[in-house]
Amino acid sequence: MRLTYSKVFLKRLSKLPVSVQEKTDGLLLLLSVDIRHPLLHTKRLRTMDDLYSFRIGRDYRCIFRILDTETVHLVDIAHPKDIYRG
């Protein structure tokens, strides 16, 4: 599966601690193979039917959108208290 990135995602990822960035890289590899991999804890967001999230440890979440059968667009990454605000 091909991954595309929003500007917001890339900007916020660059500001995270290096350890979180490294963990995110590994999880993005899993996402590119299987969006429902158990280590991702993928969930569909109730407020937006076309958005999903996966966990990055206990402290961060990544929001993404499935564009088609071969493409996932990464929308945002942040702490849960910040990312789920409308």
N, C-alpha and C positions, 0 to 999 in steps of 0.2 A: 504494500500500500504506500502511496506517495503522501508525504506530509508537506503542507504549506503553512506559512507562519504570518500572522498579522504583525504590524509594526508595534502595536501595544505589547503583544506577547514577547517579542524579541527585546524590547526596551526593559520590560519588567524582569525578564529572565536574567539579563545582564546585571541587574542590581541586586540579585539574590546572592547569598553566601556561596562560595565556590563548592562547598560540600553538597548543597542543594542543586546547584547546576549540574554537578557530576551525576547525582542520583537521577535527575530529570533526563539526562542524556540516555541513561540505561533504560528508563521507562519509555522513552520515545522510541527506542529500538523495539521494545515489546509491542508498543502501540502500532508500529508499522507492520508488524507480523499478524497481530490479533488484537482487535480493539476490546475484546472481552477477556483478555488474559487475567487470571485470578489475582495476580500481583497488582494490577491496576485498580481494582475495585471500581470499575466503570459503572456510572449511574446516569440515567437520563434525568435531566432537570425538569421538574414539574411545571415550572413557570414558562418554559420555552420548549416546545416539543422537539425542535431540531437541534437542541444543544445537549451535550453530555459533559460529564466531568470525570476525572480520575484523580486519585490521591498521589501525592508526592510526600511520603512519610505521613506524620500526623499534623504537620504544620502548614502544608500548602496544597492547593488544588489547581488543576489545569482544566480549562474549559475548551471544548472543541466541538466542531460541527462536521458531520459527514456530508461531503459535497456530492459524491457519487460512489460507486462500488470500489473505486480505486484511489480516492482522494479524501484525506482528512485535513481540515483547516484548523489550526491551533489559534484560538481567539485570545485567551488571557491566562495569566498565571499569577496567583497571589494567595495570601492567607485567607481561609474560609470566611472570616468576619468581613473582609474587604471584597472578596470576589462575588459573593452572592447578593450584594446590594444592587438594587435596580437602578 
